[in-house]
């Protein structure tokens, strides 16, 4: 089951990274003036409406969410590789998957699928950690 958790976590981290890179690219294009303004690209009532969004909170929001997604995606990928090398840390890493996946939902969650896969990976990791604790002789003595 740990292999499934690892595969879900890698998929989750990858999707979250791709989503955050796209959000960052949208922010960069908005800051460089590619968004429509009052008489810009889309005409008077173009994509941005009469006021436009070029260089305002709109592009800043995408930049912040992109950075948040990058942090969550890299964190999930790092935790997944650590899980592969140190399976005894399953409980802590499962909680980390859950926290980073929840954080990724603020940045779109890797098209929502990435965040959902991260939640599944965290839950599966925690469940396998609980199973390994109860099946070991030390866990049975406690």
N, C-alpha and C positions, 0 to 999 in steps of 0.2 A: 504494500500500500504506500510505502514511502516513495517508491518510484513514481506512482501516480501524483503524489503531492509535489514532488520535484518537477514533473512535467507540467503540471498546472501552474506552478509558480513561475517557471521559465516562460511559459506562454503568456501569463499575466504580465510579467515584467516587460516582455517584448511589446505587447499591445499597448501598454501604458506609455512606454517610451515613444512609440510611433505616434500615438495620439498627442503627446506633449510636444513633439517636434513639429507636428502640423500646426498646433496652436501657437507655437513660437513663430513659425513662418507667417501665420496670419497676422500676428502682432507686428512682425517686422515689415510686412507689406503695408499695414495700416500706418505705421510710424513714418514710412517713407512717402506717404501721400498717395497711395494707390486706391484708397477708399474714395468714394464719390462725395463731393461737397455740394454746395448750393447749385452751382452751374457746372459741376465737374463731370466725371465720366458718365454717369447715368442721367444727366439732364437735371432739371430743377427738382424733380421728385425722384431722384435716382435711389440707389440702394441705401444710401445714408439719410435720405430725406432732405429737408430744406437746410438743416443745420450741419449735416455731415458728421462723420466720426473720425476724421483724419487726425491722428496724433492726440486724441483725447483719452478719456477713461476707458473707452472701448479697446484700444490697442494696449493700454496698460493692463487691463483685465486679462487679455489673452497672454500677455507676457508673464504675469504673475501665475496664472494657471499653468502655463507651459513649464515654468520653473518648478512649480509644485509637482507636476507630473513627472518631470525628469528626476527629481529627488525620490519620488515614490517608486518609479520604475527601476532606477539604479539600486535602490535599497532592497527591493524585492529580488532582483537578480543576484545581488550579493548574498542575501539571506538564503536563497535557493542553493547557491554554490556552497555556502557554509553548511547547510543541511546535508548535502551530499557527503561532505568530508567528516562532519561531526553529528551523527544521528542522535547522540545522547542529549543534544540541546534542542530537541524537537518541540518541547513545550514553549520555550522562550521564542523560538523561531516562528512557531504557529501564531503566537500573539503578535509578533512583529509583522507577519503577513497580513493579519487582520487589521492592524493599525494603519499600515501603509496602503492597504487596499481601500480602507475607508477614506484616507487622505486623497487617494487618487480620484475619488468620485467628485472632488471639487475641481478637478481638471478634465472632467469628461470620462474618467475611469477607463481610459484606453478603449474608447467607443462603447463604454459600459460593459462590454464583454470582458475586458482585461481586469477591471475591478471585481467583477463577479467571479472570475476564475481565481483571483487572489483570495477572495473570501472562502471559496471552496478549498483552495490549497491550505489556508490557515486552519480551517476546521478539520480537514483530513489529517494535518500534521499534529494537531492537538489530540485528536482521537487516537492516532497511532502512538503518541507519547503516553497517553493514559493506558492503552493496551499493553505497552511494553513495561510500564510500571507495575501493573497488576500481575503480569505473567512471570516477572522475575522473582527469584527467591527473596530478595531484599524487600521488594514491594509487598510481598505476601506477609512478611513479618510485621510490617507497620500496621 
